Amino acid sequence: MARALWPNNYIMKKLTALTLLATSLCLFSQKSMAQYYFFDDTYYDNPILFEVGISANAMNALTDIGGKKGIGAKFFKDVNFGKTHFSGGFFFSAAYKNAVALRLEATVGRISADDNVLVGVTDIAKERFNRNLSFRSDITEVALMAEIHPLFIFINWPSKDVPPPRYSPYLIAGVGYFSYNPQTKLGNNWVNLQPLSTEGQGFKEYPDRPVYKLQQMNIPIGGGLKYDLSPFFNLRGEFVYRKLNTDYLDDLSTRYVDPSLYANYFTGTKLTNATILSDRQIIHKTNPGGKRGSPAQKDAYFSFNLKLSLVIGRERIRNY
């Protein structure tokens, strides 16, 4: 019996040895695949790196209110940088081979504009000054964005004899969900504008003007530059523009309404506020149907962001 069992024990030992060898090779292979490239003489990157970080931003908006002198222009030509506000946020991202990344980010901030910034102008912008409108709005945003890093897409750094650069320019695009609430100051109080239907939104007399929603989708697009401060920290500078599907970010879009209609819908303080705030012209000439804003272009907001993040997934090289 002992002689009969010997071959089986021998085979079992061989199978065990082969199993251990195969397991070791698999682990070694997986580890080799995980080692994407050497960050420096001490650390290397895994194929997937994670980042957790914070963001300090400067936020502004492009709306019908305020702006610069002259005819209202597109994009930065009509931005009043004096109305820039601080905003902040935090984010989490996962990057594959430092070439493409998916980022989830939350941002809070404020935007505002004021026709009074045009005081003293003598050109066509005087009409906006006489309009005398102003607003502020707190912004809360959650966005899912993709990052594209061309230097790591088009260059195969693991095949190079030198480590990749510590900097990486990138492009951003994604989808976001944001909330806003335009307000203006009346006396010493800040008044919410959306419930007042300052342009007849929701009135049967203006069926083409529905009540606008205070929570909507947006499309963030932009670009930036990432720099590796160390194996564990990254610094980013970027610009993100939010394309919107609303022209009521500032509660202003189209034409003046007949103020007598407010009595059909509102009473008390709400009636008083709606009547006053729908038309605040300095040279007051109530003209139902007269131009109040321009619906030709949607509103937008944007931010310049400075980000600091912790890198997760970069490992120390082990010497065996």
C-alpha positions as CSV (number, residue, x, y, z in Angstrom):
1,M,0.0,0.0,0.0
2,A,2.8,2.4,0.8
3,R,4.4,1.8,-2.6
4,A,1.0,2.4,-4.3
5,L,0.5,5.7,-2.5
6,W,4.0,7.1,-3.3
7,P,3.2,8.1,-6.9
8,N,0.1,9.9,-5.8
9,N,2.0,11.8,-3.1
10,Y,4.7,12.7,-5.6
11,I,2.1,14.0,-8.1
12,M,0.4,16.0,-5.4
13,K,3.7,17.6,-4.4
14,K,4.5,18.4,-8.0
15,L,1.0,19.8,-8.6
16,T,1.3,21.9,-5.4
17,A,4.7,23.3,-6.5
18,L,3.4,24.0,-10.0
19,T,0.3,25.8,-8.5
20,L,2.5,27.9,-6.3
21,L,4.8,28.8,-9.3
22,A,1.8,29.7,-11.4
23,T,0.3,31.8,-8.7
24,S,3.6,33.6,-8.2
25,L,3.9,34.2,-12.0
26,C,0.4,35.6,-12.1
27,L,1.0,37.9,-9.2
28,F,4.3,39.0,-10.8
29,S,2.6,39.5,-14.1
30,Q,-0.2,41.5,-12.5
31,K,2.3,43.6,-10.6
32,S,4.3,44.2,-13.8
33,M,1.1,45.3,-15.6
34,A,0.3,47.5,-12.6
35,Q,3.6,49.3,-12.9
36,Y,2.7,51.7,-15.6
37,Y,5.7,54.0,-15.5
38,F,8.3,55.3,-13.0
39,F,7.3,58.6,-11.6
40,D,10.8,59.1,-10.3
41,D,13.6,57.0,-8.8
42,T,11.5,56.2,-5.8
43,Y,7.8,56.0,-7.0
44,Y,5.9,54.4,-9.9
45,D,2.3,54.9,-11.1
46,N,-0.4,52.2,-11.3
47,P,-2.6,52.3,-14.4
48,I,-5.4,53.9,-12.4
49,L,-4.6,56.9,-10.1
50,F,-7.2,58.6,-7.9
51,E,-7.3,62.2,-6.7
52,V,-9.2,63.8,-3.9
53,G,-8.9,67.6,-3.7
54,I,-10.3,71.0,-3.0
55,S,-10.8,74.0,-5.3
56,A,-10.6,77.8,-4.8
57,N,-12.4,79.6,-7.6
58,A,-13.2,83.1,-9.0
59,M,-16.7,83.0,-10.4
60,N,-18.5,85.4,-12.8
61,A,-21.4,85.4,-15.1
62,L,-22.6,86.6,-18.6
63,T,-26.1,87.9,-18.4
64,D,-28.2,90.8,-19.7
65,I,-27.5,93.0,-16.7
66,G,-24.5,95.2,-16.3
67,G,-21.6,94.5,-18.5
68,K,-19.4,97.0,-20.3
69,K,-20.2,100.2,-22.2
70,G,-21.3,100.1,-25.8
71,I,-23.6,97.5,-27.4
72,G,-23.7,94.3,-25.4
73,A,-21.1,92.0,-26.9
74,K,-20.4,88.2,-26.7
75,F,-18.3,86.3,-24.2
76,F,-15.5,88.2,-22.4
77,K,-16.0,91.4,-24.4
78,D,-19.0,92.2,-22.1
79,V,-17.7,90.8,-18.8
80,N,-17.4,93.1,-15.9
81,F,-14.6,91.6,-13.8
82,G,-15.4,93.8,-10.9
83,K,-18.4,91.5,-10.2
84,T,-16.2,88.4,-9.7
85,H,-16.9,86.4,-6.5
86,F,-15.0,83.8,-4.6
87,S,-16.3,80.2,-4.8
88,G,-15.1,76.9,-3.7
89,G,-15.6,73.1,-4.0
90,F,-14.1,69.7,-3.7
91,F,-13.7,66.8,-6.2
92,F,-12.8,63.2,-6.7
93,S,-11.3,61.8,-9.9
94,A,-10.0,58.6,-11.4
95,A,-7.4,58.7,-14.2
96,Y,-6.4,55.9,-16.5
97,K,-2.7,56.0,-17.4
98,N,-2.8,59.7,-16.8
99,A,-4.4,60.1,-20.3
100,V,-8.1,60.2,-19.6
101,A,-9.9,60.9,-16.3
102,L,-13.4,61.0,-14.9
103,R,-14.1,63.7,-12.3
104,L,-17.0,64.3,-9.9
105,E,-17.1,67.8,-8.5
106,A,-19.3,69.9,-6.2
107,T,-19.0,73.7,-6.3
108,V,-20.7,76.5,-4.4
109,G,-20.4,80.2,-5.3
110,R,-22.2,83.4,-6.1
111,I,-22.7,85.5,-9.2
112,S,-24.1,89.1,-9.5
113,A,-24.5,92.0,-11.9
114,D,-25.7,95.6,-11.7
115,D,-26.7,98.1,-14.3
116,N,-25.3,100.9,-12.0
117,V,-21.8,99.9,-13.1
118,L,-22.5,101.9,-16.2
119,V,-23.0,105.2,-14.4
120,G,-21.5,108.1,-16.5
121,V,-21.7,106.3,-19.9
122,T,-22.9,108.5,-22.7
123,D,-23.2,105.8,-25.5
124,I,-26.0,103.3,-26.2
125,A,-25.2,101.5,-22.9
126,K,-26.9,104.4,-21.1
127,E,-30.2,102.5,-21.8
128,R,-29.0,99.7,-19.6
129,F,-28.0,102.2,-16.9
130,N,-31.4,103.8,-17.0
131,R,-33.0,100.3,-16.8
132,N,-31.5,100.1,-13.3
133,L,-31.8,96.4,-12.7
134,S,-29.5,94.3,-10.5
135,F,-29.4,90.7,-9.2
136,R,-27.4,88.3,-7.2
137,S,-27.7,84.5,-7.0
138,D,-26.1,81.7,-5.0
139,I,-24.9,78.8,-7.2
140,T,-24.7,75.2,-6.1
141,E,-23.4,72.7,-8.7
142,V,-22.6,69.1,-9.1
143,A,-20.8,68.0,-12.3
144,L,-19.4,64.9,-13.9
145,M,-16.6,65.7,-16.3
146,A,-14.1,63.9,-18.5
147,E,-10.5,65.1,-18.7
148,I,-8.4,64.5,-21.8
149,H,-4.6,64.8,-21.5
150,P,-3.1,64.9,-25.0
151,L,0.6,64.5,-23.8
152,F,-0.3,61.1,-22.3
153,I,-2.7,60.0,-25.1
154,F,-0.3,60.6,-28.0
155,I,3.0,59.8,-26.3
156,N,3.8,56.3,-25.0
157,W,5.9,57.3,-22.0
158,P,6.5,53.8,-20.6
159,S,8.5,53.1,-23.8
160,K,10.7,56.1,-23.2
161,D,14.0,56.1,-21.3
162,V,13.0,59.2,-19.4
163,P,10.1,59.8,-17.0
164,P,7.1,61.7,-18.3
165,P,6.8,65.4,-17.6
166,R,5.3,66.5,-14.3
167,Y,3.0,68.9,-16.2
168,S,0.0,68.0,-18.3
169,P,-2.4,70.4,-20.2
170,Y,-5.9,69.0,-20.5
171,L,-9.4,69.6,-21.9
172,I,-12.6,69.3,-19.9
173,A,-16.2,68.5,-20.9
174,G,-19.2,67.0,-19.1
175,V,-22.6,67.5,-17.7
176,G,-23.7,69.3,-14.6
177,Y,-26.8,70.0,-12.4
178,F,-27.0,73.4,-10.7
179,S,-29.4,75.4,-8.6
180,Y,-29.7,79.2,-8.6
181,N,-32.1,81.8,-7.1
182,P,-31.9,85.4,-8.5
183,Q,-32.6,88.1,-5.9
184,T,-32.5,91.9,-5.9
185,K,-32.4,94.4,-3.1
186,L,-35.5,96.4,-2.4
187,G,-34.9,98.8,0.5
188,N,-32.9,96.9,3.1
189,N,-34.3,93.5,2.0
190,W,-33.2,90.9,-0.5
191,V,-36.2,89.7,-2.5
192,N,-36.6,86.5,-4.5
193,L,-37.4,87.4,-8.1
194,Q,-38.6,84.2,-9.7
195,P,-42.0,84.1,-7.7
196,L,-42.8,87.6,-8.8
197,S,-43.0,86.8,-12.6
198,T,-41.3,90.1,-13.5
199,E,-41.8,89.4,-17.2
200,G,-45.2,87.8,-16.8
201,Q,-43.9,84.2,-16.6
202,G,-46.9,81.9,-16.0
203,F,-49.5,84.5,-16.9
204,K,-52.1,83.5,-19.4
205,E,-51.6,86.8,-21.2
206,Y,-48.0,85.6,-22.0
207,P,-48.3,81.9,-22.9
208,D,-44.8,81.9,-24.4
209,R,-43.3,82.8,-21.1
210,P,-43.4,79.7,-18.7
211,V,-42.1,80.0,-15.2
212,Y,-38.4,79.1,-15.3
213,K,-37.0,76.4,-13.1
214,L,-34.4,77.1,-10.4
215,Q,-32.7,73.7,-10.9
216,Q,-31.4,72.9,-14.3
217,M,-28.8,71.0,-16.3
218,N,-25.7,72.7,-17.7
219,I,-22.7,71.7,-19.9
220,P,-19.3,72.6,-18.4
221,I,-16.4,72.9,-20.9
222,G,-12.9,74.2,-20.5
223,G,-9.3,73.4,-20.0
224,G,-6.4,73.5,-17.6
225,L,-2.9,72.6,-16.6
226,K,-2.0,69.9,-14.0
227,Y,1.4,69.9,-12.3
228,D,2.8,67.2,-10.0
229,L,4.1,69.1,-6.9
230,S,5.3,65.7,-5.4
231,P,4.5,62.1,-5.6
232,F,1.4,62.8,-3.4
233,F,0.1,66.2,-4.4
234,N,-1.0,67.8,-7.6
235,L,-1.7,71.5,-8.4
236,R,-4.1,72.5,-11.1
237,G,-5.1,75.8,-12.8
238,E,-8.1,75.7,-15.0
239,F,-11.0,77.6,-16.6
240,V,-14.5,76.1,-16.8
241,Y,-17.4,77.7,-18.8
242,R,-20.9,76.6,-18.1
243,K,-23.2,76.6,-21.1
244,L,-26.8,77.0,-19.9
245,N,-30.3,76.4,-21.4
246,T,-31.8,79.4,-19.7
247,D,-31.9,83.1,-20.2
248,Y,-33.2,83.8,-16.7
249,L,-30.1,83.4,-14.6
250,D,-30.5,87.1,-13.8
251,D,-34.4,87.0,-14.0
252,L,-34.2,89.0,-17.2
253,S,-34.8,87.9,-20.8
254,T,-37.3,89.7,-23.0
255,R,-39.9,92.6,-22.8
256,Y,-41.8,94.6,-20.2
257,V,-45.2,93.5,-19.2
258,D,-48.4,95.4,-18.5
259,P,-48.0,96.2,-14.7
260,S,-51.8,96.3,-14.2
261,L,-51.9,92.5,-14.7
262,Y,-50.2,91.8,-11.4
263,A,-53.4,92.6,-9.5
264,N,-55.0,89.6,-11.3
265,Y,-52.5,87.2,-9.8
266,F,-50.9,88.7,-6.6
267,T,-52.0,90.5,-3.5
268,G,-50.3,92.3,-0.6
269,T,-46.5,92.6,-0.4
270,K,-46.1,90.3,-3.4
271,L,-48.2,92.5,-5.6
272,T,-46.3,95.6,-4.5
273,N,-42.9,94.0,-5.0
274,A,-43.8,92.6,-8.4
275,T,-45.1,96.0,-9.6
276,I,-42.0,97.8,-8.5
277,L,-39.4,95.3,-9.6
278,S,-40.7,94.5,-13.0
279,D,-39.9,98.1,-14.1
280,R,-37.2,100.1,-12.2
281,Q,-36.2,102.5,-14.9
282,I,-34.7,105.7,-13.5
283,I,-36.5,107.7,-16.2
284,H,-39.7,105.8,-15.6
285,K,-41.7,105.3,-18.7
286,T,-43.8,102.1,-18.4
287,N,-44.1,100.7,-21.9
288,P,-45.6,97.3,-22.0
289,G,-43.9,95.4,-24.8
290,G,-40.8,97.6,-24.7
291,K,-37.4,96.0,-24.6
292,R,-36.2,94.9,-21.2
293,G,-33.7,92.2,-22.1
294,S,-32.4,90.2,-25.1
295,P,-33.4,86.6,-25.5
296,A,-31.1,86.1,-28.5
297,Q,-28.4,84.5,-26.3
298,K,-28.6,82.3,-23.3
299,D,-26.9,83.2,-20.0
300,A,-23.8,81.6,-18.7
301,Y,-21.4,81.5,-15.8
302,F,-17.8,80.6,-15.6
303,S,-14.9,80.2,-13.1
304,F,-11.1,80.3,-12.9
305,N,-10.1,77.5,-10.5
306,L,-7.0,76.7,-8.5
307,K,-7.0,73.1,-7.2
308,L,-4.9,71.1,-4.8
309,S,-5.3,67.3,-4.7
310,L,-4.0,64.2,-2.9
311,V,-2.8,61.5,-5.3
312,I,-3.8,57.9,-4.4
313,G,-2.3,54.9,-6.2
314,R,1.3,56.0,-6.6
315,E,3.6,53.4,-4.9
316,R,7.1,53.2,-3.7
317,I,9.6,51.1,-5.6
318,R,10.7,48.1,-3.6
319,N,14.2,46.7,-3.9
320,Y,14.4,42.9,-3.4
